[in-house]
Amino acid sequence: MADRPFRNPLLAKLDETSHYTIRSAWEGLEYLLRYWRGVENTSYRLAVHLCRDAVDGWTPPERAREALRRALDAAGLSIPNP
């Protein structure tokens, strides 16, 4: 297993006043499994699957990042990068 860094981090809401910076597939998986506040729908499950696969080296980290970005957007948890 490896951290599998993203080229560009994602920012995700934790609550109304704080955020979580996701710099890698590992941090993406941590956010999805520990801090996720959205519905656990298809986009969520795909993001979990692809982040796990990226951590294990089965898929490129950027593919996991894109799935995570879509899940965050769908749940309204994404924060645009400045």
N, C-alpha and C positions, 0 to 999 in steps of 0.2 A: 504494500500500500504506500501511496505517496500523496503529498499535498495537492499536486497538479494545479499550479497557479493559472489564473486567467490573465489575458493580456490587459484587460481593463476591469477594475472592480465594479461590482454592483452595490447600490445602496438600498437597503430594505428597512421598512418601518418595524420598530419594536413596540412602540406605543405612540401616543400623541406627541411626545416631545423628544424621543430618542430614536436612533437608527443603528443598524448593524452593517458594517462594511464587509462585503463578501469578496475576498480576493482569490479564492481557489475553490475547486470542487469539494474539498474537505470542509471548508467553511460553509459552502452552500448546503451540503448535507447536514451539517450541524444546525444551521438555521432552519431548514425544513423539518428536522426531527425534534428540535427543542423549542423553537420560538414561533413557529408558524401559527398565525391566527386566522387564516382564511379557510375556505372550504377545501376539504381533501378530495378534489375532483380529478378528472383525467389529467389536466395539465400539471397538477401537484404530483400525482403518482409518476408521471413521465419524468419530471424533474428529479425526483428521488431516485428513480431507476438509473437515469443517465449520470447523476452525480456519483452514485455508487460505482457505476461502470468506469467512470473517469478516474476515480480514486484507485480502482483496481487495475487501471491501465488498459481497459477494454475499449474505451472510446476517447476521442480527443476532448480535452477540457473545454474547448470553445463550443463544442456541441452541447455539453452539459450546461454551460453558461447561457446559451441561447434558450434552452428549455426552462431554465430557472428564471430568466428574464420574462419569458412568456407567462409562467405561473405567477410571478410577482405582479405583472401587469394585470392579469385576469382577476387577481384577488384584491387589487387596489393597494398593494403593499410596496410598490416600487417607488423609489425617490429618484428623480432625474439627477444625473451627475452634473455638477456645475461646469 
